[in-house]
Amino acid sequence: MNAERLACAPSGEMWHGIDWANVHRQVRRLQARIVKGIQESRHNKVKALQWLLTHSFSGKALAARRVTTNRGKKHHNAAIRNC
Protein backbone atom coordinates (compact mmCIF):
# COMPACT_ATOMS: atom_id res chain seq x y z
CA MET A 1 0.00 0.00 0.00
CA ASN A 2 0.97 3.65 0.05
CA ALA A 3 2.03 3.48 3.72
CA GLU A 4 5.31 1.78 2.88
CA ARG A 5 6.26 4.60 0.58
CA LEU A 6 5.22 7.26 3.11
CA ALA A 7 7.11 5.70 6.01
CA CYS A 8 10.42 5.32 4.20
CA ALA A 9 13.01 8.04 4.26
CA PRO A 10 13.63 9.74 0.97
CA SER A 11 16.38 7.93 -0.92
CA GLY A 12 19.79 8.66 0.56
CA GLU A 13 18.34 10.60 3.49
CA MET A 14 20.57 10.47 6.57
CA TRP A 15 19.53 11.26 10.16
CA HIS A 16 21.55 14.48 10.26
CA GLY A 17 20.35 15.48 6.81
CA ILE A 18 16.66 15.59 7.77
CA ASP A 19 15.06 19.02 7.59
CA TRP A 20 13.69 19.01 11.15
CA ALA A 21 11.88 22.33 10.74
CA ASN A 22 9.91 20.83 7.86
CA VAL A 23 9.23 17.65 9.86
CA HIS A 24 7.89 19.70 12.79
CA ARG A 25 5.77 21.76 10.40
CA GLN A 26 4.21 18.68 8.78
CA VAL A 27 3.46 17.01 12.11
CA ARG A 28 1.97 20.22 13.56
CA ARG A 29 -0.21 20.65 10.48
CA LEU A 30 -1.56 17.12 10.79
CA GLN A 31 -2.13 17.56 14.53
CA ALA A 32 -4.03 20.81 13.90
CA ARG A 33 -6.21 19.05 11.31
CA ILE A 34 -6.92 16.27 13.83
CA VAL A 35 -7.99 18.81 16.47
CA LYS A 36 -10.19 20.61 13.95
CA GLY A 37 -11.80 17.31 12.93
CA ILE A 38 -12.51 16.45 16.57
CA GLN A 39 -14.09 19.84 17.15
CA GLU A 40 -16.30 19.33 14.09
CA SER A 41 -17.18 15.74 15.17
CA ARG A 42 -15.77 14.29 11.93
CA HIS A 43 -14.64 11.02 13.47
CA ASN A 44 -13.88 9.23 10.21
CA LYS A 45 -11.68 12.11 9.06
CA VAL A 46 -9.91 12.12 12.44
CA LYS A 47 -9.26 8.40 12.20
CA ALA A 48 -7.81 8.82 8.69
CA LEU A 49 -5.59 11.70 9.79
CA GLN A 50 -4.36 9.77 12.83
CA TRP A 51 -3.46 6.87 10.58
CA LEU A 52 -1.62 9.23 8.25
CA LEU A 53 0.30 10.81 11.14
CA THR A 54 1.39 7.48 12.61
CA HIS A 55 2.45 6.04 9.24
CA SER A 56 4.15 9.09 7.74
CA PHE A 57 7.92 9.49 7.66
CA SER A 58 7.66 12.82 9.48
CA GLY A 59 5.61 11.36 12.31
CA LYS A 60 7.92 8.40 12.75
CA ALA A 61 11.11 10.47 12.50
CA LEU A 62 9.89 13.01 15.05
CA ALA A 63 8.77 10.26 17.44
CA ALA A 64 12.15 8.56 17.16
CA ARG A 65 13.93 11.86 17.73
CA ARG A 66 11.89 12.60 20.85
CA VAL A 67 12.65 9.17 22.29
CA THR A 68 16.36 9.21 21.53
CA THR A 69 17.13 12.82 22.45
CA ASN A 70 18.62 13.40 25.89
CA ARG A 71 16.32 15.88 27.60
CA GLY A 72 18.75 16.59 30.41
CA LYS A 73 19.11 16.02 34.11
CA LYS A 74 15.88 17.72 35.16
CA HIS A 75 13.71 15.23 33.25
CA HIS A 76 15.31 12.06 34.58
CA ASN A 77 12.81 10.03 36.64
CA ALA A 78 10.37 12.95 36.71
CA ALA A 79 7.44 10.60 37.25
CA ILE A 80 9.01 9.16 40.38
CA ARG A 81 9.81 12.58 41.87
CA ASN A 82 6.23 13.81 41.42
CA CYS A 83 4.75 11.02 43.55
HUNOR-V14827 format. One record per helix or strand of 3 or more residues. SS is the DSSP state (H for helix, E for strand). FROM is the first residue (numbers start at 1). TO is the last residue. Records with the same first field share a line. If there is no record, write none. Layout:
BEGIN
SS: FROM-TO / FROM-TO
END
This chain:
BEGIN
H: 2-7 / 15-17 / 20-39 / 43-55 / 57-68 / 73-75 / 78-81
END
